[in-house]
Amino acid sequence: MSSTNPASGLPATSTTKNNAIWVRETRFGRWFLSTQTWYRYVLSQAVIDFKTLLGERVPTQGHILDAGCGQGLAFGLLEQHFQPATITGIDIDAEQVKKAVSAASQLTTPALAVHTNASASNLTAGSFDLILCHQLLHHTSQQQETLQEFYRLLRPGGILLVGESCRSFINSAPVRLLFRHPEMAQKDARGYIDLVRTNGFVFSETDIQTSRPWWSRRCLGMAQKLGIGLNNTEPTEILIVATKPH
Ligand SMILES: C[S@@+](CC[C@H](N)C(=O)[O-])C[C@H]1O[C@@H](n2cnc3c(N)ncnc32)[C@H](O)[C@@H]1O
C-alpha cells in the first residue's frame, strides 16, 4: 500500500530560517541525500550501529515509523534488519514524500509514506513499536513538540532511535555553505540526550553512541592526518536508543 496525504494543509516551504517549522534543504543538500555516500557511510552505518546498540531488544514483526523519511532510503534497510510488519514514513516535504511513496512500493513489507509534520501528525496514538528519527531534529525548531509526538505515537515499551548530527558539525563552514537548517535549532550531544530524556524516554549510557566519523571532520579527516586539530574530541554524531516506559 502506498499513499500520500494531500489534505495535510502543510506549509509548502518556510521563508525564514529563524524558528521555522521547516526550512527546505538546498538543491545540493537534496542531491547529497540521494548519493551512495549518504546511503552507505551515514544512513546504513547508523542502522547497523542502532542494531548493535539494541542487541536483544531488536523488534521483529513490529510496526515501524520512519520520521523525516525523506525519499524513503531507509525503508529497505529497515525491512532488511528489522523484518517489520509494516513501515510508515512521514515527511514534511511533499516532493520527498512522492519519492518515498515510490520506495514504499518496492518493498515486500506493507509500507506507506505520508505527508505530515512529525511534531503534529494525525497518526494513531500507541500504534508504533519502533520509531526511527534519523537526522530530522536538527532540521526543525519544534524539537520538543516532535519528541512529545513520538511519545504519543509509541506503545508503552516502544523504542525510539534518534540519530543526529551535533551543532559543531552543522555549524561548520562547509555545512553552512552547502546545506540549509533553521538557526539555533542544533544541539551538542548532551543537548540531544537531555531533550530525549526530559520528554519521558528512558535510556542508560550504554544506549548512547557518540562519534566523529571521517566525513564530519575538518577537511574530511585530512586535518587529523596532518596533525591539525588532534585535540578536538567533541562528538559530531550521536545515536540514542530510548524506550517509552511501561
Ligand atoms: C537530513 S534529511 C534525513 C532524511 C532521512 N531520514 C535520511 O536519513 O536519509 C531530514 C528530513 O527531515 C524532513 N523534515 C524536516 N522537518 C520535518 C518535520 N517537522 N516533520 C517531518 N519531516 C521533517 C525533511 O524534509 C528531510 O526529508
The ligand as an ORCA input file, in Angstrom:
! r2SCAN-3c Opt
* xyz 0 1
  C      18.555     15.180      6.534
  S      17.014     14.643      5.937
  C      17.035     12.959      6.527
  C      16.217     12.036      5.675
  C      16.262     10.563      6.122
  N      15.838     10.400      7.481
  C      17.653     10.016      5.935
  O      18.352      9.838      6.933
  O      18.054      9.792      4.793
  C      15.829     15.397      7.017
  C      14.402     15.149      6.583
  O      13.529     15.614      7.611
  C      12.418     16.218      6.985
  N      11.777     17.108      7.969
  C      12.247     18.271      8.470
  N      11.389     18.780      9.365
  C      10.342     17.896      9.438
  C       9.147     17.854     10.189
  N       8.828     18.825     11.057
  N       8.307     16.808     10.010
  C       8.606     15.811      9.129
  N       9.736     15.811      8.387
  C      10.597     16.843      8.536
  C      12.997     16.920      5.786
  O      12.019     17.234      4.819
  C      14.024     15.891      5.315
  O      13.452     14.998      4.381
*
